[in-house]
Amino acid sequence: MATATDISNRIIEAVMAQKLAPGARLGEQQLAMLFDCSRTIVREALTRLATRGIVTVSARRGWYVIEPSLDEAREAFEARRVIELGLLHQLQASGRPLDKAAVRRLKAHVQREKAALAGSDVGARTFLLGDFHVCLADCLGNALLADTLRDFTARTTLIAMLYQSSHDAAQSCEDHVRIVEALEQGDMARAEALMAEHIGTVQAALRPEGTPDPLAQLRDALAPVHLGPPGTEAAAPRRRARRTVAQATPDFPPAAPPEGDASPYLGALL
């Protein structure tokens, strides 16, 4: 049986891998069935994530992944900048180089990023690119800030999904390589400058014009129907209506989507 910590960690991982999108609904009953636990445990996990700013709850919608506003996006990147640059600046002020074990760990992480870039698993690639920053904070000796940074990294991942970041994954990996090289050479000032440039580049790639249209779903639903061959026009609307009702029911039992249906399924996403 999964614990609340197991569930919250899996949801964070799914967000960082871009498998759970902003606004994705997290049904208590679905999660309880998926993780083979009680709804009480699920509710505890979701409450923790709400405290950490990853999910939120509504009396009408239930639990769902946050949809950050542009102001929240700016604040999240500012928080990351303060934490990450502060940790590097603290290391520089100490006059001590990063220990060799930490450098080896960071280099191994970057190698996994490169391998993921060469492969086809987009989720693994996205997770590793975000987790680099958490790994760096941990290597710099502050586990508490590493946990905090994990939450902010998850939030900025959601922001990138919501506002259609055009930041290139290969460029992000290359930025990480240069930061690790600077740390290995003991050039802390350069590592700090590279990190500031990297975070700024990622933030600059967010496009405010990518703000989602709140009427998009209704606009699509009310678009003129394009009729197919005779005898086919009535069946599709009825199937669509049944699926819409099922999705709107708060605790509708989960079921795998039919073949060819691209709609997300919580079990597959996690």
ZIGI-V855490 format. One record per backbone hydrogen bond with DSSP energy under -1.0 kcal/mol. CO is the residue of the C=O (numbers start at 1). NH is the residue of the N-H. E is the energy in kcal/mol with one decimal. If there is no record, write none. Layout:
BEGIN
CO_NH_E ; CO_NH_E
END
This chain:
BEGIN
3_7_-2.2 ; 4_8_-2.5 ; 5_9_-2.5 ; 6_10_-2.1 ; 7_11_-2.1 ; 8_12_-2.3 ; 9_13_-2.4 ; 10_14_-2.3 ; 11_15_-2.1 ; 12_16_-2.6 ; 13_17_-1.7 ; 14_19_-3.2 ; 14_20_-1.1 ; 15_18_-1.6 ; 21_24_-2.1 ; 24_65_-2.6 ; 27_31_-2.4 ; 28_32_-2.4 ; 29_33_-2.1 ; 30_34_-2.4 ; 31_35_-2.6 ; 32_37_-2.1 ; 35_2_-1.4 ; 38_42_-1.7 ; 39_43_-2.9 ; 40_44_-1.9 ; 41_45_-2.2 ; 42_46_-2.6 ; 43_47_-2.3 ; 44_48_-2.0 ; 45_49_-2.0 ; 46_50_-2.1 ; 47_51_-2.0 ; 48_52_-1.6 ; 49_54_-2.8 ; 50_53_-1.1 ; 54_66_-2.2 ; 56_64_-2.3 ; 58_62_-2.6 ; 62_58_-2.0 ; 63_26_-2.7 ; 64_56_-2.4 ; 65_23_-1.4 ; 69_73_-2.1 ; 70_74_-2.3 ; 71_75_-2.2 ; 72_76_-2.3 ; 73_77_-2.1 ; 74_78_-2.1 ; 75_79_-2.3 ; 76_80_-2.2 ; 77_81_-2.4 ; 78_82_-2.3 ; 79_83_-2.4 ; 80_84_-2.9 ; 81_85_-2.0 ; 82_86_-1.5 ; 83_87_-2.2 ; 84_88_-1.9 ; 85_89_-2.7 ; 86_90_-2.2 ; 87_91_-1.9 ; 88_92_-2.2 ; 89_93_-2.5 ; 90_94_-1.5 ; 99_103_-1.8 ; 100_104_-2.5 ; 101_105_-2.0 ; 102_106_-2.3 ; 103_107_-2.5 ; 104_108_-2.2 ; 105_109_-1.9 ; 106_110_-2.3 ; 107_111_-2.0 ; 108_112_-1.8 ; 109_113_-2.0 ; 110_114_-2.3 ; 111_115_-2.2 ; 112_116_-2.3 ; 113_117_-2.3 ; 114_118_-1.7 ; 120_122_-1.3 ; 121_125_-2.0 ; 122_126_-2.7 ; 123_127_-2.4 ; 124_128_-2.5 ; 125_129_-2.2 ; 126_130_-1.8 ; 127_131_-2.9 ; 128_132_-1.2 ; 131_135_-2.9 ; 132_136_-2.5 ; 133_137_-1.9 ; 134_138_-2.1 ; 135_139_-2.5 ; 136_140_-1.8 ; 137_142_-1.7 ; 138_141_-1.5 ; 142_146_-1.7 ; 143_147_-2.0 ; 144_148_-1.9 ; 145_149_-2.8 ; 146_150_-1.8 ; 147_151_-1.4 ; 148_152_-1.9 ; 149_153_-2.7 ; 150_154_-2.2 ; 151_155_-2.2 ; 152_156_-2.4 ; 153_157_-1.8 ; 154_158_-2.0 ; 155_159_-2.1 ; 156_160_-2.4 ; 157_161_-2.0 ; 158_162_-2.5 ; 159_163_-2.8 ; 160_165_-2.5 ; 163_207_-1.8 ; 168_172_-2.0 ; 169_173_-2.3 ; 170_174_-2.2 ; 171_175_-2.3 ; 172_176_-1.9 ; 173_177_-2.2 ; 174_178_-2.1 ; 175_179_-2.0 ; 176_180_-2.5 ; 177_181_-2.3 ; 178_182_-2.1 ; 179_183_-2.1 ; 180_184_-2.6 ; 181_185_-2.0 ; 182_187_-2.3 ; 186_188_-1.4 ; 187_191_-2.1 ; 188_192_-2.5 ; 189_193_-2.1 ; 190_194_-2.8 ; 191_195_-2.1 ; 192_196_-2.2 ; 193_197_-2.2 ; 194_198_-2.5 ; 195_199_-2.7 ; 196_200_-2.0 ; 197_201_-2.2 ; 198_202_-2.3 ; 199_203_-2.4 ; 200_204_-2.5 ; 201_205_-1.2 ; 203_206_-1.5 ; 205_166_-1.2 ; 207_210_-2.6 ; 208_211_-1.7 ; 213_216_-2.0 ; 215_219_-3.2 ; 216_220_-2.5 ; 217_221_-2.2 ; 218_222_-2.1 ; 220_223_-1.0 ; 229_232_-1.7 ; 234_238_-1.1 ; 235_239_-2.0 ; 236_240_-2.5 ; 237_241_-2.3 ; 238_242_-2.2 ; 239_243_-2.0 ; 240_244_-2.1 ; 241_245_-2.1 ; 242_246_-2.1 ; 243_247_-2.1 ; 244_248_-1.5 ; 249_252_-1.5 ; 258_261_-2.5 ; 265_269_-2.3 ; 266_270_-2.2
END
